[in-house]
Amino acid sequence: MTRMSITNMPKTTTIDDAPLISRTLARAFDDDPMMRWFFPDDASREASLGRYFSTIFTRQYVHHGVCERTEAAAAFWVPPEAQAKAVPDAETVQELQNILGDRAALFRDAVETAAQHTPQEPHWYLALIGADPAAQGQGHGAALLRSGLAKADAAGLPTCLESSKPSNLPFYEHFGFTVREELRLPGDGPALWAMWRRPRRHL
């Protein structure tokens, strides 16, 4: 039986965790097809991703989501009662546009496309999860996924997520997700797999 290391025990985040979380997620998403599409310049991608994740964390998810971290991973969940609030306000949109530059329109279209395919049934939404590649295989992502799924299961609610990285699909399938739909993002964007998981009852 694998013992959980103290470094991959999920902890609730605070806004003070923003530097750690933005660095971790910038490294985690460096090879993500959708993030490479939004930030195509290799030289500036890590810095741009750091600003992007810091912005959405400090302005959206830490206030309206359920955000957890380990020493090398982070996850942002949005329960159904928070989904109307966990959308960027005008200031946040402007900040994201500044970070994305000439890719801002592609980003907006991608977000709108994904939103059109969001299930209407009440659910927990996994907005993002990522682990620093240097810590892969140490259970950080799995620990955060189990923690969030336990909360959704306790509420008797399904969960959904999107992934643009096909190699991640088996990881999610291991935890009970199935592919609900495959989307093609506009503007010759990458494929996006929408995944869904029914709640499990724990005896």
C-alpha positions as CSV (number, residue, x, y, z in Angstrom):
1,M,0.0,0.0,0.0
2,T,1.4,3.4,-1.0
3,R,1.8,5.8,1.9
4,M,0.9,9.4,1.2
5,S,3.9,11.7,1.6
6,I,3.5,14.8,3.7
7,T,4.4,16.8,0.5
8,N,1.4,15.5,-1.4
9,M,-1.2,15.9,1.2
10,P,-3.9,18.3,-0.2
11,K,-4.1,21.7,1.6
12,T,-6.7,24.4,1.1
13,T,-5.0,27.4,-0.7
14,T,-4.9,31.0,0.4
15,I,-4.1,34.0,-1.8
16,D,-0.6,34.0,-0.4
17,D,0.0,30.7,-2.3
18,A,-0.3,32.6,-5.6
19,P,3.5,32.6,-6.4
20,L,3.9,28.9,-5.7
21,I,0.7,28.0,-7.6
22,S,1.5,30.1,-10.7
23,R,5.0,28.6,-10.9
24,T,3.7,25.1,-10.5
25,L,1.0,25.4,-13.1
26,A,3.2,27.2,-15.6
27,R,5.5,24.2,-15.5
28,A,2.6,21.7,-15.5
29,F,1.0,23.3,-18.6
30,D,4.1,24.1,-20.7
31,D,3.4,21.1,-23.0
32,D,-0.4,21.3,-22.9
33,P,-1.7,21.7,-26.5
34,M,-4.3,24.3,-25.7
35,M,-1.8,26.4,-23.7
36,R,0.8,26.1,-26.4
37,W,-1.9,27.4,-28.8
38,F,-2.7,30.4,-26.6
39,F,1.0,31.1,-25.9
40,P,3.0,29.9,-28.9
41,D,6.3,31.6,-28.2
42,D,8.6,29.2,-26.4
43,A,10.8,31.9,-25.0
44,S,8.0,33.8,-23.2
45,R,5.5,30.9,-22.5
46,E,6.5,30.1,-18.9
47,A,6.4,33.8,-17.8
48,S,3.1,34.3,-19.6
49,L,1.6,31.2,-18.2
50,G,2.7,32.3,-14.7
51,R,0.9,35.6,-15.1
52,Y,-2.2,33.9,-16.6
53,F,-2.5,31.4,-13.7
54,S,-1.8,34.0,-11.1
55,T,-4.6,36.2,-12.5
56,I,-7.3,33.6,-12.6
57,F,-6.3,32.2,-9.2
58,T,-6.2,35.5,-7.3
59,R,-9.1,37.1,-9.1
60,Q,-11.5,34.2,-9.6
61,Y,-10.9,30.8,-8.2
62,V,-9.5,31.5,-4.7
63,H,-12.6,33.5,-4.0
64,H,-15.3,31.4,-5.7
65,G,-13.8,27.9,-6.1
66,V,-12.5,25.1,-4.0
67,C,-8.7,25.4,-4.5
68,E,-6.2,22.9,-3.1
69,R,-2.5,22.4,-3.5
70,T,0.3,20.1,-2.6
71,E,4.0,21.0,-2.6
72,A,4.1,20.4,-6.4
73,A,0.5,20.5,-7.8
74,A,-2.7,22.5,-7.7
75,A,-6.3,22.0,-8.5
76,F,-9.2,24.5,-8.9
77,W,-12.8,23.1,-8.5
78,V,-16.0,25.0,-8.8
79,P,-19.1,23.6,-7.1
80,P,-22.5,24.3,-8.7
81,E,-23.5,27.0,-6.3
82,A,-20.4,29.0,-7.2
83,Q,-20.4,28.6,-11.0
84,A,-22.3,31.9,-11.7
85,K,-19.7,33.8,-9.7
86,A,-16.6,32.1,-10.8
87,V,-16.5,33.9,-14.2
88,P,-14.1,36.7,-14.9
89,D,-15.3,40.3,-14.3
90,A,-14.5,43.1,-16.7
91,E,-11.2,43.9,-15.0
92,T,-10.1,40.3,-15.1
93,V,-11.0,40.0,-18.7
94,Q,-8.9,43.1,-19.5
95,E,-6.0,41.7,-17.6
96,L,-6.2,38.3,-19.4
97,Q,-6.4,40.2,-22.8
98,N,-3.2,42.0,-21.9
99,I,-1.5,38.7,-21.1
100,L,-2.7,37.0,-24.2
101,G,-2.1,39.8,-26.6
102,D,-3.0,39.0,-30.2
103,R,-4.2,35.5,-29.0
104,A,-7.0,37.1,-26.9
105,A,-9.7,36.6,-29.5
106,L,-8.8,32.9,-29.9
107,F,-9.0,32.5,-26.1
108,R,-12.4,34.1,-26.0
109,D,-13.8,31.9,-28.8
110,A,-12.4,28.8,-27.1
111,V,-14.0,29.7,-23.8
112,E,-17.3,30.4,-25.5
113,T,-17.1,27.1,-27.4
114,A,-16.5,25.1,-24.3
115,A,-19.2,26.9,-22.4
116,Q,-21.8,26.0,-25.1
117,H,-21.1,22.3,-24.3
118,T,-21.3,22.6,-20.5
119,P,-23.8,20.1,-19.0
120,Q,-26.9,21.7,-17.6
121,E,-27.2,19.2,-14.8
122,P,-25.8,20.5,-11.5
123,H,-22.2,19.3,-11.2
124,W,-18.7,20.0,-9.8
125,Y,-16.4,21.4,-12.4
126,L,-12.7,20.7,-12.4
127,A,-11.4,24.0,-13.9
128,L,-7.8,22.8,-13.9
129,I,-5.4,20.5,-12.3
130,G,-1.6,20.3,-12.8
131,A,1.6,19.0,-11.3
132,D,5.1,20.1,-11.8
133,P,6.7,17.6,-14.2
134,A,9.7,17.3,-11.9
135,A,7.4,15.7,-9.3
136,Q,5.4,13.4,-11.7
137,G,4.8,9.9,-10.5
138,Q,4.8,11.0,-6.8
139,G,1.0,11.1,-6.5
140,H,0.5,14.8,-6.3
141,G,-2.2,15.1,-9.0
142,A,-3.9,11.9,-7.9
143,A,-4.1,13.2,-4.3
144,L,-5.8,16.4,-5.4
145,L,-8.1,14.6,-7.8
146,R,-9.2,12.2,-5.1
147,S,-9.8,15.1,-2.6
148,G,-12.1,17.0,-5.0
149,L,-13.9,13.9,-6.1
150,A,-14.6,12.9,-2.5
151,K,-16.3,16.3,-2.0
152,A,-18.5,15.9,-5.1
153,D,-19.3,12.3,-4.2
154,A,-20.3,13.4,-0.7
155,A,-22.7,15.9,-2.3
156,G,-24.0,13.2,-4.6
157,L,-23.1,15.2,-7.7
158,P,-21.3,14.4,-10.9
159,T,-18.1,16.1,-12.1
160,C,-16.9,17.3,-15.4
161,L,-13.6,18.6,-16.9
162,E,-12.0,19.3,-20.3
163,S,-8.6,18.2,-21.4
164,S,-6.7,19.0,-24.6
165,K,-3.9,16.5,-23.8
166,P,-4.8,13.0,-25.0
167,S,-2.2,11.3,-22.8
168,N,-4.1,12.6,-19.8
169,L,-7.3,10.8,-20.7
170,P,-6.4,7.4,-19.3
171,F,-5.4,9.1,-16.0
172,Y,-8.9,10.6,-15.7
173,E,-10.6,7.4,-16.8
174,H,-8.8,5.6,-14.0
175,F,-10.8,7.7,-11.6
176,G,-14.1,7.0,-13.3
177,F,-14.4,9.8,-16.0
178,T,-15.6,8.9,-19.5
179,V,-15.3,11.0,-22.6
180,R,-18.6,12.7,-23.2
181,E,-17.7,14.7,-26.3
182,E,-14.7,15.6,-28.5
183,L,-14.7,19.3,-29.5
184,R,-12.5,21.1,-32.0
185,L,-11.7,24.6,-30.9
186,P,-12.3,27.3,-33.5
187,G,-9.5,28.9,-35.5
188,D,-7.7,25.6,-36.2
189,G,-7.3,25.1,-32.4
190,P,-6.5,21.7,-30.8
191,A,-9.1,19.1,-29.9
192,L,-10.7,19.3,-26.5
193,W,-12.2,16.3,-24.7
194,A,-15.1,16.9,-22.4
195,M,-15.2,14.3,-19.7
196,W,-17.9,13.3,-17.2
197,R,-18.1,11.2,-14.0
198,R,-21.1,10.1,-12.1
199,P,-20.9,10.3,-8.3
200,R,-19.9,7.2,-6.4
201,R,-21.5,6.1,-3.2
202,H,-19.0,5.3,-0.4
203,L,-20.2,2.9,2.2
